[in-house]
Amino acid sequence: MLDEALQHSASTFILGNEFLLMEALDYSLTVYNSLRPLDGFLIELSGQIGGEAAGKLKKNALSFLNDGILTDVTLLYPPSQIALAALVYSAESNKVNISSYLANLAPDKTIHGKLLKSISAIRQHLQLNYKFQITSSKLKELEGKCTAISRCLSGETEYESSGDEDVEAESGDIGRLSKRRKTVEMEVS
């Protein structure tokens, strides 16, 4: 009991002084978005490829950035590099060659190589961490199933039969639910 009280008071003390410590270290919790760098790159690029092509690139690049917000990529990479990764992704999707633009951004070959590695790493990070996309219809179906399961587990609804049947939830959603009896027989090994 004493350990729990001491642990609670220590955690309260640490959390209470967290902001004072960050202020003393001149630390900021600001996370910058990649939209401004993307706009800047598109303005520069529109002189080379034209305004209409740059507008097409912006649409896919914004989609890439929106997907990136759902991951931790904004915490791991600078906004300008994320914006370049979005631009490269969009250029590949629209079959627009921007390799000369990228070469002009980093004329030194070693810096250019590091930039391309960073862009590749950002794209791989996004593909690995955002590969499970759920459509809104699938999400509604899953919510209906979860609602029905939680009702069954809480005892609001009792099922006497077994097997798969369609069950209509109170919200009107129809979900497929495997009905089980309340008592579960466990095998003792």
Contacts in CASP RR format, 6 or more apart in sequence:
PFRMAT RR
TARGET T0000
AUTHOR 0000-0000-0000
METHOD contacts of the structure
MODEL  1
MLDEALQHSASTFILGNEFLLMEALDYSLTVYNSLRPLDGFLIELSGQIG
GEAAGKLKKNALSFLNDGILTDVTLLYPPSQIALAALVYSAESNKVNISS
YLANLAPDKTIHGKLLKSISAIRQHLQLNYKFQITSSKLKELEGKCTAIS
RCLSGETEYESSGDEDVEAESGDIGRLSKRRKTVEMEVS
22 28 0 8 1.000
22 29 0 8 1.000
31 74 0 8 1.000
31 75 0 8 1.000
32 74 0 8 1.000
32 79 0 8 1.000
33 65 0 8 1.000
33 74 0 8 1.000
33 79 0 8 1.000
34 65 0 8 1.000
34 74 0 8 1.000
34 79 0 8 1.000
34 80 0 8 1.000
34 82 0 8 1.000
34 83 0 8 1.000
34 86 0 8 1.000
35 62 0 8 1.000
35 65 0 8 1.000
35 83 0 8 1.000
36 79 0 8 1.000
37 79 0 8 1.000
37 80 0 8 1.000
37 82 0 8 1.000
37 83 0 8 1.000
37 84 0 8 1.000
38 58 0 8 1.000
38 61 0 8 1.000
38 62 0 8 1.000
38 65 0 8 1.000
38 83 0 8 1.000
38 86 0 8 1.000
38 87 0 8 1.000
41 83 0 8 1.000
41 84 0 8 1.000
41 87 0 8 1.000
42 54 0 8 1.000
42 55 0 8 1.000
42 57 0 8 1.000
42 58 0 8 1.000
42 61 0 8 1.000
42 87 0 8 1.000
43 54 0 8 1.000
44 101 0 8 1.000
45 54 0 8 1.000
45 57 0 8 1.000
45 87 0 8 1.000
45 98 0 8 1.000
45 101 0 8 1.000
46 53 0 8 1.000
46 54 0 8 1.000
46 55 0 8 1.000
47 54 0 8 1.000
48 100 0 8 1.000
48 101 0 8 1.000
49 57 0 8 1.000
49 96 0 8 1.000
49 98 0 8 1.000
53 94 0 8 1.000
53 96 0 8 1.000
56 90 0 8 1.000
56 94 0 8 1.000
56 96 0 8 1.000
57 87 0 8 1.000
57 90 0 8 1.000
57 91 0 8 1.000
57 94 0 8 1.000
57 96 0 8 1.000
58 90 0 8 1.000
59 90 0 8 1.000
60 86 0 8 1.000
60 89 0 8 1.000
60 90 0 8 1.000
60 93 0 8 1.000
60 94 0 8 1.000
61 83 0 8 1.000
61 86 0 8 1.000
61 87 0 8 1.000
61 89 0 8 1.000
61 90 0 8 1.000
62 86 0 8 1.000
64 85 0 8 1.000
64 86 0 8 1.000
64 89 0 8 1.000
64 90 0 8 1.000
64 126 0 8 1.000
65 82 0 8 1.000
65 83 0 8 1.000
65 86 0 8 1.000
67 126 0 8 1.000
67 130 0 8 1.000
68 74 0 8 1.000
68 82 0 8 1.000
68 126 0 8 1.000
68 130 0 8 1.000
70 130 0 8 1.000
71 125 0 8 1.000
71 126 0 8 1.000
71 129 0 8 1.000
71 130 0 8 1.000
72 129 0 8 1.000
73 82 0 8 1.000
73 122 0 8 1.000
73 125 0 8 1.000
73 126 0 8 1.000
73 129 0 8 1.000
74 82 0 8 1.000
76 125 0 8 1.000
77 85 0 8 1.000
77 118 0 8 1.000
77 121 0 8 1.000
77 122 0 8 1.000
81 115 0 8 1.000
81 118 0 8 1.000
81 119 0 8 1.000
81 122 0 8 1.000
82 122 0 8 1.000
84 102 0 8 1.000
84 105 0 8 1.000
84 115 0 8 1.000
84 119 0 8 1.000
85 118 0 8 1.000
85 119 0 8 1.000
85 122 0 8 1.000
85 123 0 8 1.000
85 126 0 8 1.000
87 98 0 8 1.000
88 98 0 8 1.000
88 102 0 8 1.000
88 119 0 8 1.000
88 123 0 8 1.000
89 123 0 8 1.000
90 96 0 8 1.000
91 97 0 8 1.000
91 98 0 8 1.000
102 112 0 8 1.000
102 115 0 8 1.000
102 116 0 8 1.000
103 112 0 8 1.000
105 112 0 8 1.000
105 115 0 8 1.000
106 112 0 8 1.000
106 113 0 8 1.000
106 114 0 8 1.000
106 115 0 8 1.000
134 142 0 8 1.000
140 173 0 8 1.000
141 173 0 8 1.000
141 175 0 8 1.000
143 173 0 8 1.000
144 169 0 8 1.000
144 171 0 8 1.000
144 173 0 8 1.000
144 175 0 8 1.000
145 175 0 8 1.000
145 176 0 8 1.000
145 177 0 8 1.000
147 169 0 8 1.000
147 171 0 8 1.000
147 173 0 8 1.000
148 157 0 8 1.000
148 167 0 8 1.000
148 169 0 8 1.000
148 175 0 8 1.000
148 177 0 8 1.000
149 177 0 8 1.000
151 157 0 8 1.000
151 169 0 8 1.000
152 159 0 8 1.000
152 177 0 8 1.000
152 179 0 8 1.000
152 180 0 8 1.000
155 182 0 8 1.000
158 182 0 8 1.000
159 179 0 8 1.000
159 180 0 8 1.000
159 181 0 8 1.000
160 181 0 8 1.000
161 179 0 8 1.000
162 179 0 8 1.000
162 180 0 8 1.000
162 181 0 8 1.000
163 178 0 8 1.000
163 179 0 8 1.000
164 176 0 8 1.000
164 177 0 8 1.000
164 178 0 8 1.000
164 179 0 8 1.000
165 177 0 8 1.000
165 179 0 8 1.000
166 174 0 8 1.000
166 175 0 8 1.000
166 176 0 8 1.000
167 174 0 8 1.000
167 175 0 8 1.000
167 176 0 8 1.000
167 177 0 8 1.000
167 179 0 8 1.000
168 174 0 8 1.000
168 175 0 8 1.000
169 175 0 8 1.000
END
